[in-house]
């Protein structure tokens, strides 16, 4: 029986899933990074004309900052979980 026909071990399956998760996280983060760049440019543009900052604009900026904060926290947690999983898999080698 060739090596390619052998059934995957549980650890091999976990490694494949983790590899896929890393790729997905990287893709998600790339999209998030583009969104951040757009928002930061928009924030910079708004600050050039402070007289245009209305109560609604201020509330929108506050809402977006809150959203950004929790997106970053979510990425940090996902990365931490994936790193922990990777460490466990590597200890088993």
C-alpha positions in Angstrom: 0.0 0.0 0.0 1.5 3.3 -1.0 1.9 6.1 1.5 -0.7 8.3 -0.3 -3.4 5.6 0.1 -2.9 5.3 3.9 -5.7 6.7 6.0 -4.9 10.0 7.6 -4.2 10.0 11.3 -6.3 12.1 13.7 -3.3 14.5 14.0 -2.9 14.7 10.2 -6.6 15.6 9.9 -6.2 18.3 12.6 -3.1 19.7 10.8 -5.0 19.9 7.5 -7.9 21.6 9.1 -5.6 24.0 11.0 -3.8 24.8 7.7 -7.1 25.6 6.1 -8.1 27.7 9.1 -4.8 29.7 8.8 -5.5 30.4 5.1 -9.0 31.5 5.8 -7.9 33.7 8.7 -5.3 35.3 6.4 -7.9 35.9 3.8 -10.3 37.4 6.3 -7.6 39.6 7.8 -6.6 40.9 4.4 -10.2 41.9 3.7 -10.4 43.5 7.2 -7.1 45.3 6.6 -8.5 46.8 3.4 -11.6 47.9 5.3 -9.4 49.5 7.9 -7.4 51.4 5.3 -10.6 52.8 3.8 -12.0 53.8 7.2 -8.7 55.5 8.3 -8.6 57.5 5.1 -12.2 58.5 5.8 -11.4 59.5 9.4 -8.5 61.6 8.2 -10.7 63.3 5.6 -13.3 64.2 8.2 -10.8 65.7 10.6 -9.6 68.1 7.8 -12.9 69.8 8.1 -13.9 69.8 11.8 -16.8 72.1 11.2 -18.5 69.3 9.2 -18.4 66.9 12.2 -22.0 66.7 13.2 -23.5 64.7 16.1 -24.4 62.0 13.6 -20.9 61.9 12.2 -19.4 61.7 15.7 -21.8 58.9 16.6 -20.9 57.0 13.4 -17.2 57.4 14.1 -17.8 56.1 17.7 -19.7 53.1 16.3 -17.0 52.3 13.8 -14.2 52.6 16.4 -16.2 50.2 18.7 -16.6 47.8 15.7 -12.9 48.0 14.9 -11.9 47.3 18.5 -14.0 44.2 18.7 -12.8 42.9 15.3 -9.2 43.2 16.5 -10.1 41.4 19.7 -11.7 38.7 17.7 -8.7 38.2 15.4 -6.4 38.2 18.5 -8.6 35.4 20.1 -8.7 33.4 16.8 -4.9 33.6 16.5 -4.4 32.6 20.1 -6.7 29.6 19.7 -4.9 28.5 16.5 -1.5 28.9 18.0 -2.5 26.8 21.0 -3.8 24.1 18.8 -0.6 24.2 16.7 1.5 23.9 19.8 -0.5 20.8 21.0 -0.1 19.2 17.6 3.6 19.9 17.5 4.2 18.4 21.0 2.7 15.1 19.8 5.4 14.7 17.1 
